[in-house]
Amino acid sequence: MVDVTMKVNGKTVTKSVKGNMLMTEFLREELRLTGTHVGCDTSQCGACVIHVNGNAVKACTMFAGECAGAEVTTIEGMANKDGSLNVIQQAFQDHHGLQCGFCTPGMVMSASALLKENPKPSEAEIRHYLEGNICRCTGYHNIVKAILAASGQDVSAIAAE
């Protein structure tokens, strides 16, 4: 066991963890932050995307100990300070960018990272960026629309599927 200290969603936490504890397990089991979903444990689905020091990472690919001293943001930390949905979360709601919701936390976290890198991405750029995130329900169309809307772009030109 090793003590690990990091800042998660703005709060400093210290926990004793096994060396092989994944960040998904740390967040879900130790901190009870269950918005980070475990879909595959093989880095294929993107349901576990979090931000570590501002970079999007798949939490199933990191050990908790690797985040010692890091600033970690999970889906629970994405809301506005007053608890309302942030612009990306609101766009997902407004444009029906979710169905079952299982992939949604990872999609929102990935969308946030994309918009940080590229504030006005094209539809093709969004689709390319989301290649590491699997959604089994939506067909991605409304997710792409939501991300375009969150970036402040007109979505009326996107044909309905």
Contacts in CASP RR format, 6 or more apart in sequence:
PFRMAT RR
TARGET T0000
AUTHOR 0000-0000-0000
METHOD contacts of the structure
MODEL  1
MVDVTMKVNGKTVTKSVKGNMLMTEFLREELRLTGTHVGCDTSQCGACVI
HVNGNAVKACTMFAGECAGAEVTTIEGMANKDGSLNVIQQAFQDHHGLQC
GFCTPGMVMSASALLKENPKPSEAEIRHYLEGNICRCTGYHNIVKAILAA
SGQDVSAIAAE
1 16 0 8 1.000
1 17 0 8 1.000
1 18 0 8 1.000
1 19 0 8 1.000
2 16 0 8 1.000
2 17 0 8 1.000
2 19 0 8 1.000
2 65 0 8 1.000
3 14 0 8 1.000
3 15 0 8 1.000
3 16 0 8 1.000
4 14 0 8 1.000
4 15 0 8 1.000
4 16 0 8 1.000
4 17 0 8 1.000
4 26 0 8 1.000
4 64 0 8 1.000
4 65 0 8 1.000
4 67 0 8 1.000
4 68 0 8 1.000
5 12 0 8 1.000
5 13 0 8 1.000
5 14 0 8 1.000
5 68 0 8 1.000
5 69 0 8 1.000
6 12 0 8 1.000
6 13 0 8 1.000
6 67 0 8 1.000
6 68 0 8 1.000
6 69 0 8 1.000
6 70 0 8 1.000
6 71 0 8 1.000
6 72 0 8 1.000
7 13 0 8 1.000
7 69 0 8 1.000
7 70 0 8 1.000
7 71 0 8 1.000
7 72 0 8 1.000
8 27 0 8 1.000
8 31 0 8 1.000
8 33 0 8 1.000
8 72 0 8 1.000
8 73 0 8 1.000
8 74 0 8 1.000
9 33 0 8 1.000
9 72 0 8 1.000
9 73 0 8 1.000
9 74 0 8 1.000
9 76 0 8 1.000
9 77 0 8 1.000
10 71 0 8 1.000
10 77 0 8 1.000
13 31 0 8 1.000
15 26 0 8 1.000
15 30 0 8 1.000
15 31 0 8 1.000
15 64 0 8 1.000
17 26 0 8 1.000
17 30 0 8 1.000
17 64 0 8 1.000
17 65 0 8 1.000
19 63 0 8 1.000
19 64 0 8 1.000
19 65 0 8 1.000
20 63 0 8 1.000
21 30 0 8 1.000
21 63 0 8 1.000
21 64 0 8 1.000
21 65 0 8 1.000
22 41 0 8 1.000
22 59 0 8 1.000
22 60 0 8 1.000
22 61 0 8 1.000
22 62 0 8 1.000
22 63 0 8 1.000
22 64 0 8 1.000
23 36 0 8 1.000
23 48 0 8 1.000
23 50 0 8 1.000
23 59 0 8 1.000
23 60 0 8 1.000
23 62 0 8 1.000
23 63 0 8 1.000
23 64 0 8 1.000
23 66 0 8 1.000
23 67 0 8 1.000
23 72 0 8 1.000
24 36 0 8 1.000
24 38 0 8 1.000
24 41 0 8 1.000
24 48 0 8 1.000
24 59 0 8 1.000
24 60 0 8 1.000
25 64 0 8 1.000
26 64 0 8 1.000
26 67 0 8 1.000
27 33 0 8 1.000
27 35 0 8 1.000
27 36 0 8 1.000
27 50 0 8 1.000
27 59 0 8 1.000
27 72 0 8 1.000
27 74 0 8 1.000
28 34 0 8 1.000
28 35 0 8 1.000
28 36 0 8 1.000
28 38 0 8 1.000
30 64 0 8 1.000
33 74 0 8 1.000
33 76 0 8 1.000
35 74 0 8 1.000
35 75 0 8 1.000
35 76 0 8 1.000
35 105 0 8 1.000
36 47 0 8 1.000
36 48 0 8 1.000
36 49 0 8 1.000
36 50 0 8 1.000
36 59 0 8 1.000
36 74 0 8 1.000
36 75 0 8 1.000
36 105 0 8 1.000
36 106 0 8 1.000
37 47 0 8 1.000
37 48 0 8 1.000
37 102 0 8 1.000
37 103 0 8 1.000
37 105 0 8 1.000
37 106 0 8 1.000
38 47 0 8 1.000
38 48 0 8 1.000
38 60 0 8 1.000
39 45 0 8 1.000
39 46 0 8 1.000
39 47 0 8 1.000
39 48 0 8 1.000
39 60 0 8 1.000
39 102 0 8 1.000
40 46 0 8 1.000
40 47 0 8 1.000
40 60 0 8 1.000
41 60 0 8 1.000
42 60 0 8 1.000
43 58 0 8 1.000
43 60 0 8 1.000
43 61 0 8 1.000
44 132 0 8 1.000
44 134 0 8 1.000
45 103 0 8 1.000
45 132 0 8 1.000
45 133 0 8 1.000
45 134 0 8 1.000
46 58 0 8 1.000
46 103 0 8 1.000
46 106 0 8 1.000
46 110 0 8 1.000
46 132 0 8 1.000
46 133 0 8 1.000
46 134 0 8 1.000
47 102 0 8 1.000
47 103 0 8 1.000
47 105 0 8 1.000
47 106 0 8 1.000
47 133 0 8 1.000
47 134 0 8 1.000
48 58 0 8 1.000
48 59 0 8 1.000
48 60 0 8 1.000
48 106 0 8 1.000
49 56 0 8 1.000
49 57 0 8 1.000
49 58 0 8 1.000
49 59 0 8 1.000
49 105 0 8 1.000
49 106 0 8 1.000
49 107 0 8 1.000
49 109 0 8 1.000
49 110 0 8 1.000
49 113 0 8 1.000
49 133 0 8 1.000
50 56 0 8 1.000
50 57 0 8 1.000
50 59 0 8 1.000
50 72 0 8 1.000
50 73 0 8 1.000
50 74 0 8 1.000
50 75 0 8 1.000
50 109 0 8 1.000
51 57 0 8 1.000
51 72 0 8 1.000
51 73 0 8 1.000
51 109 0 8 1.000
51 112 0 8 1.000
51 113 0 8 1.000
52 62 0 8 1.000
52 67 0 8 1.000
52 70 0 8 1.000
52 71 0 8 1.000
52 72 0 8 1.000
53 70 0 8 1.000
53 71 0 8 1.000
54 71 0 8 1.000
54 73 0 8 1.000
54 113 0 8 1.000
54 116 0 8 1.000
55 113 0 8 1.000
56 109 0 8 1.000
56 110 0 8 1.000
56 112 0 8 1.000
56 113 0 8 1.000
73 109 0 8 1.000
74 105 0 8 1.000
74 109 0 8 1.000
75 105 0 8 1.000
75 106 0 8 1.000
75 108 0 8 1.000
75 109 0 8 1.000
78 86 0 8 1.000
78 88 0 8 1.000
78 89 0 8 1.000
78 108 0 8 1.000
78 109 0 8 1.000
78 112 0 8 1.000
79 85 0 8 1.000
79 86 0 8 1.000
79 89 0 8 1.000
80 86 0 8 1.000
84 90 0 8 1.000
85 93 0 8 1.000
87 150 0 8 1.000
88 108 0 8 1.000
88 111 0 8 1.000
88 112 0 8 1.000
88 115 0 8 1.000
88 146 0 8 1.000
88 147 0 8 1.000
88 150 0 8 1.000
89 108 0 8 1.000
90 150 0 8 1.000
91 146 0 8 1.000
91 147 0 8 1.000
91 149 0 8 1.000
91 150 0 8 1.000
92 98 0 8 1.000
92 104 0 8 1.000
92 107 0 8 1.000
92 108 0 8 1.000
92 143 0 8 1.000
92 146 0 8 1.000
92 150 0 8 1.000
94 146 0 8 1.000
94 149 0 8 1.000
95 142 0 8 1.000
95 145 0 8 1.000
95 146 0 8 1.000
95 149 0 8 1.000
95 155 0 8 1.000
96 142 0 8 1.000
96 146 0 8 1.000
97 104 0 8 1.000
97 107 0 8 1.000
97 138 0 8 1.000
97 142 0 8 1.000
97 143 0 8 1.000
97 145 0 8 1.000
97 146 0 8 1.000
98 104 0 8 1.000
98 107 0 8 1.000
98 137 0 8 1.000
98 138 0 8 1.000
98 142 0 8 1.000
98 143 0 8 1.000
99 137 0 8 1.000
99 138 0 8 1.000
100 136 0 8 1.000
100 137 0 8 1.000
101 137 0 8 1.000
102 136 0 8 1.000
103 133 0 8 1.000
103 134 0 8 1.000
103 135 0 8 1.000
103 136 0 8 1.000
103 137 0 8 1.000
106 133 0 8 1.000
107 130 0 8 1.000
107 133 0 8 1.000
107 135 0 8 1.000
107 143 0 8 1.000
110 129 0 8 1.000
110 130 0 8 1.000
110 132 0 8 1.000
110 133 0 8 1.000
111 126 0 8 1.000
111 130 0 8 1.000
111 143 0 8 1.000
111 146 0 8 1.000
111 147 0 8 1.000
111 150 0 8 1.000
114 121 0 8 1.000
114 125 0 8 1.000
114 126 0 8 1.000
114 129 0 8 1.000
114 130 0 8 1.000
114 147 0 8 1.000
115 121 0 8 1.000
115 147 0 8 1.000
115 150 0 8 1.000
115 151 0 8 1.000
118 125 0 8 1.000
118 129 0 8 1.000
119 151 0 8 1.000
120 151 0 8 1.000
120 152 0 8 1.000
120 153 0 8 1.000
121 129 0 8 1.000
121 147 0 8 1.000
121 148 0 8 1.000
121 151 0 8 1.000
123 144 0 8 1.000
123 148 0 8 1.000
123 158 0 8 1.000
126 144 0 8 1.000
126 147 0 8 1.000
126 148 0 8 1.000
127 140 0 8 1.000
127 144 0 8 1.000
130 140 0 8 1.000
130 143 0 8 1.000
130 144 0 8 1.000
135 143 0 8 1.000
139 161 0 8 1.000
141 158 0 8 1.000
141 160 0 8 1.000
141 161 0 8 1.000
144 158 0 8 1.000
145 155 0 8 1.000
145 158 0 8 1.000
148 154 0 8 1.000
148 155 0 8 1.000
148 158 0 8 1.000
149 155 0 8 1.000
END
